[in-house]
């Protein structure tokens, strides 16, 4: 059982409002911050896990020092790695939001152009 009016009786203003909500752009800084905080927390906790438990059969995370300058599997290295992972996560999240916003905007322009062309296809018949 549904409430509200059926989709067929929606006014054009309601449809446009729903479409704006559905295809709203992602906030680049918010997504970048969320990805950065998550990446920093994951790398920090992974480093702490390796420091406390010293698993013998685990992947060698010391290789992350090839990407994150100053990173080592140590307590200071956990903070350095968290910093670099946060920066990399922010950049990745920001770029993802940017690329998604550009792709959605481009797709909407193409769809709107196709609809306008379809509506005007018999324009010369009415002259």
N, C-alpha and C positions, 0 to 999 in steps of 0.2 A: 504494500500500500504506500503510495507516494503522496506527498503534500505539495501544495502550490499548483500553479497552472502548468498545463502540458507544454512541451517545447514548441508545438506548432502555433500556439497562440501568443508567443513572446513578441513584443514590439521590437522594432529595429534598434531602439535605444538600449533595450535590455540585452539583446544579442551582442551589440557592440561592447557593452560593459562586461559581459561574460567573456568575450574574446580578449579584451584588454587584460582581464585578470588571468586568463589561461596562458597568454603569451607575454606576460610581464617580463621585462628584462631582469636578469640576476644582478644583484648588487656586487660589483667586482671586489670592493674592499672587504665586504662582509664575508664573501666566500674565500677570499685570500686569507683573511685572518683566521677563519675556522680551519682551513686546510693547514695553515702554518702552525697553529697551536696544536692541532692533532699530530702533525709530523714531529714537532718538537717533543711532545709528550711520549710518543712511541719510541723515538730514538733514546730519549733520556731513560725511560723505563727498561728498554732493551739493554742499555749499557749497565744500568744498576743490576739487572738480573745477571749479567755476565760477571760482574764484580763480586756479587754475593755468592752465587752458586757455582761459578766457574765450570760450566758444562764442558765435558771433554769432547763430545761428539757434535757440538754445535758448529754452525757456520762461523767462519772467521770474520767477525765484524770489524777487525782492525783495518780491513781493506777500505772501509769508509773514509779513512784518512786520505785516500787518493782523491776523494771528491770534496771533503770538508777539511780545510786547512786547520791544523792544530788539533784535530780529533785524535784521541787515544782512548783505549779502554782503561780509563782511570776516572777518579772522581772529578777532577777538573775537566777532563776530556768529555765527561757526560754533559757538562754545562756548555762547553764549546760545541759539541755535536748537536745539542738541543738548539743552540742559536742558529747554526747553519741549516739544520733541518727546518727550523721555523721560517727562515728566509726563503729557502727553496720551496717549501710548502706554500708560502704566501704567493710567490711568483707563479707557481703552477696553478693555484686556485684562481688568482686574478686573471691569468691568461685563459683558463678554461671558461670562466664567466664571460670574458670579452669575446672569445671565439663563438660561444653559444649565442650570445646576444647578436652578433653580426650575422650568424647563420639564420637565426629566427627572423630577424629584420629583413634579410634578403628574401627569404621564403615568403614572408607576408607581402612584400612588394610584388613579387612575381604572381602570387595568387590573386592579389587585388587587381593587377593589370589584366590577368586572364579573365576575371569576372567582368571587368569594365568592357573588355573587347567582346565578350560573349553577349553582354546586354546591348551593345551598339552594333551587333552584326547585321541587323536589318534596318539600319538607319536610312539608307538610301531608298528603301521601299516606301518610306513614309513621306518623301519629298514630292 
